[in-house]
Amino acid sequence: LLQYHGDRIMKGMAAEGIPARIVKGPVFARKLYRNASDRPFTDIDILVEPANLARANQVIAASGFELGSNEAESYQLQEFKWLEKENSSLLVELHGDLVHDTGMRRRLSLGFRELGIIDGEAMDTPAALLTIAIVHAAGGHKFHRLQLCVDVLQGVRALRSPESEARLLDAARMTGIELELAIVLNVTGRLFGEPHALELAGRIKPDLSIRLAKKLITTNTLLRVNSREKIGSRLRRDAFRWIQRLAKARPYAA
C-alpha cells in the first residue's frame, strides 16, 4: 500500500512538473539489500526542493492525504507528515531537507540539489545512498534503532570502487557531514566487524568534535538503547547531538 500510494504521488508530482525523489526505506530495500523484504519500512519519504514544498503539498492533499503535522512547524523543520484519509496508518513524509534540526542545519544540509550533485548523471548511486543513510542515523535520528546502522553497513558494502569512495568523501565535505561520517562509520565498523567502514572513517582527519563524539557513540551506547542502562545511552546520544549543534563547519572548496 505504501509503495502504491508513493507511486501515485510521484506521478502527480511529475504531472505538475515538480522534481521529486523517494528516499530511504523502499530505495534502501531495493538497492542495498539482497532481499528487499529484509528492509521493512513504515512510511514513504519524498524529497523536493524547499521552493517546491507548497506545490508538492497540494499534490499530496489531492491524492487523498491530510496533513498530520502543524503547518508552520513543518515549514521550519522542512518536514510535513501526511496521513491517508481512509487509513491513517499510511504515512507519507515530504521533506525539503533531510536534516530537520534547525540548530544543526547551519552546518549540515542534505536536500534534493545536493543529492543530484552527488549522483551526477546517475540516480541512487552508492555514494548518495550511503550519505542518506548516515544523515538518517545521526542527523535525523539519534541511533535509536540498530537498523539505522545496518543501512550504513549495506551502504558501505555497495561502495565497490575508488571512484565511489571518492564521491562519498566529496559528498561529506559538500554537505557538511564529515563529523557524522566519521562517527557513524566508526561505530558501524565496530558493531559489525566491517574493516571497510573503519578504513573510510579513518580518512576523516579527527578534530576535537570527532574525538569527543567517538567517546560518546560507542558500540555499548547503541546496544544499550533499550536495555536497563538506556538512560546512560540516552544521555550519551543527547550529548552527541549538542556536539553536532556546536561543531564548526569545515571549509569546502566546490
C-alpha positions in Angstrom: 0.0 0.0 0.0 2.8 2.4 0.8 4.5 1.8 -2.5 1.2 2.1 -4.3 0.5 5.5 -2.8 4.1 6.6 -3.2 3.9 5.8 -6.9 0.6 7.7 -7.2 2.0 10.8 -5.6 5.2 10.7 -7.7 3.1 10.5 -10.9 1.2 13.6 -9.5 4.5 15.4 -8.9 5.6 14.6 -12.5 2.3 15.8 -13.9 2.8 19.1 -12.1 6.4 19.5 -13.2 7.7 19.1 -9.6 11.1 17.4 -9.5 11.0 14.9 -6.6 12.5 11.6 -5.5 11.6 8.9 -3.0 14.4 8.3 -0.4 15.3 5.9 2.4 13.0 2.9 3.1 11.9 1.4 -0.3 15.0 2.7 -2.1 17.3 1.1 0.5 15.4 -2.1 0.3 15.6 -2.3 -3.4 19.2 -1.0 -3.9 21.2 -2.1 -0.8 19.6 -5.4 0.3 19.9 -8.8 -1.4 16.3 -9.5 -0.4 14.0 -6.4 -0.3 11.9 -7.9 2.5 15.0 -7.7 4.8 14.5 -4.0 4.9 10.9 -3.2 6.1 9.7 0.5 6.2 6.7 2.2 7.7 6.3 5.3 5.6 7.3 6.9 2.2 9.7 9.8 2.3 9.6 12.2 -0.6 12.3 14.9 -1.1 11.8 18.1 -3.1 13.4 21.5 -3.3 12.3 23.8 -0.5 10.9 26.2 -3.0 8.5 23.4 -4.2 7.2 22.4 -0.8 3.9 24.3 -1.2 3.1 22.8 -4.6 4.2 19.3 -3.5 1.9 19.6 -0.5 -1.0 20.3 -2.8 -0.3 17.2 -4.9 -0.2 15.0 -1.7 -3.5 16.6 -0.5 -5.1 15.9 -3.9 -4.0 12.3 -3.6 -6.3 11.7 -0.6 -4.0 12.6 2.3 -4.5 15.1 5.1 -1.8 16.9 7.0 -0.9 15.4 10.3 1.6 17.9 11.5 1.5 21.7 12.3 2.0 23.6 9.1 4.1 26.4 10.5 6.3 24.0 12.4 6.6 21.7 9.4 8.0 24.5 7.3 10.5 25.3 10.0 11.6 21.6 10.2 11.3 21.1 6.4 9.2 18.0 7.1 5.5 17.5 6.5 3.6 14.4 7.8 0.7 13.3 5.7 -1.8 10.6 6.7 -4.1 8.8 4.2 -7.7 9.8 4.9 -9.2 6.3 4.8 -6.3 4.6 6.6 -4.3 6.7 9.0 -1.6 4.0 9.4 -0.3 5.1 5.9 2.2 7.9 6.4 3.9 9.9 3.7 6.6 12.4 4.7 7.5 15.3 2.5 11.0 16.8 3.0 12.7 20.0 1.9 15.9 18.9 3.7 16.7 15.6 5.3 18.2 17.5 8.3 15.3 18.7 10.4 17.1 20.0 13.5 17.4 23.8 12.8 20.3 24.0 15.2 22.3 21.6 13.1 21.2 22.8 9.6 23.6 25.8 9.8 26.4 23.3 9.4 25.0 20.3 7.5 22.3 20.0 4.9 21.1 17.3 2.6 18.5 18.2 0.1 17.3 17.5 -3.5 20.0 19.7 -5.0 22.9 18.1 -3.0 21.8 14.6 -3.9 21.6 15.5 -7.5 25.2 16.7 -7.4 26.4 13.5 -5.5 24.6 11.3 -8.1 25.9 13.1 -11.1 24.5 11.6 -14.3 23.1 8.5 -12.4 20.4 8.0 -9.8 20.6 6.5 -6.3 24.3 5.9 -6.6 26.1 4.1 -3.7 27.7 7.3 -2.5 24.3 9.1 -2.4 22.6 6.2 -0.6 25.3 6.0 2.0 25.2 9.7 2.5 21.4 9.5 3.1 21.9 6.5 5.5 24.5 8.4 7.5 22.3 11.5 7.8 19.3 9.4 8.7 21.2 7.7 11.5 22.9 10.7 13.0 21.1 13.7 11.6 17.5 12.7 11.5 17.6 10.2 14.4 19.9 9.5 17.3 20.9 5.9 16.7 17.7 4.7 18.4 17.5 1.6 16.2 20.2 -0.8 15.0 18.5 -0.8 11.6 20.0 2.6 11.0 23.5 1.2 11.2 22.6 -1.9 9.2 21.6 0.5 6.4 25.0 2.2 6.7 26.7 -1.3 6.7 24.9 -2.2 3.5 25.8 1.2 2.0 29.5 0.6 2.8 29.3 -2.8 1.1 27.8 -1.2 -2.0 30.9 1.0 -2.4 32.9 -1.2 -4.7 35.3 1.3 -6.4 37.7 4.0 -5.5 35.5 6.4 -7.5 32.5 5.7 -5.3 34.6 6.2 -2.2 36.0 9.5 -3.5 32.4 10.6 -4.4 31.3 9.8 -0.8 34.1 11.8 0.8 33.4 14.7 -1.6 29.7 14.5 -0.6 30.6 14.6 3.1 32.6 17.8 2.6 29.9 19.4 0.4 27.0 18.6 2.8 29.0 19.3 6.0 28.6 15.8 7.4 32.3 14.9 8.0 31.7 14.6 11.7 28.7 12.3 11.2 30.5 10.3 8.5 33.5 9.6 10.9 31.3 8.7 13.8 28.7 6.6 12.1 31.2 4.7 10.0 33.4 4.1 13.1 30.6 2.7 15.3 29.1 0.7 12.4 32.5 -0.8 11.6 33.0 -1.8 15.3 29.5 -3.2 15.7 29.7 -5.5 12.6 33.4 -6.0 12.3 33.5 -4.3 8.9 37.1 -3.1 8.2 36.0 -1.1 5.1 33.8 1.1 7.3 36.7 1.7 9.7 39.1 2.5 6.9 36.7 5.1 5.4 36.1 6.6 8.9 39.9 6.9 9.3 40.1 9.1 6.2 38.4 12.0 8.0 41.0 14.0 9.9 39.8 13.9 13.6 39.2 17.3 15.2 38.1 17.9 18.8 34.4 17.3 18.0 35.2 13.9 16.3 37.4 12.8 19.2 34.8 13.7 21.8 32.0 12.1 19.8 33.9 8.8 19.4 34.0 8.6 23.2 30.2 9.1 23.4 29.0 7.0 20.5 30.3 3.5 21.2 29.0 0.0 20.5 27.7 -0.1 24.1 25.9 3.2 23.6 23.9 1.7 20.7 23.4 -1.8 22.2 22.0 -0.3 25.4 19.3 1.9 23.8 16.5 -0.4 25.0 18.3 -2.1 28.0 18.3 -1.4 31.7 21.1 1.1 31.0 19.1 3.0 28.4 19.2 6.3 30.4 23.0 6.3 30.1 22.8 5.6 26.4 20.2 8.4 26.0 22.5 10.9 27.8 25.4 10.0 25.6 23.3 10.3 22.4 21.9 13.7 23.6 25.5 14.9 24.3 26.4 13.9 20.8 23.5 16.0 19.4 24.9 19.0 21.3 28.3 18.4 19.7 26.6 18.3 16.3 25.0 21.6 17.0 28.1 23.3 18.3 30.6 21.9 15.8 32.1 24.4 13.4 31.6 23.9 9.7 34.7 22.8 7.8 35.7 24.9 4.8 34.5 23.4 1.5 36.0 24.1 -1.9 33.5 23.4 -4.7 
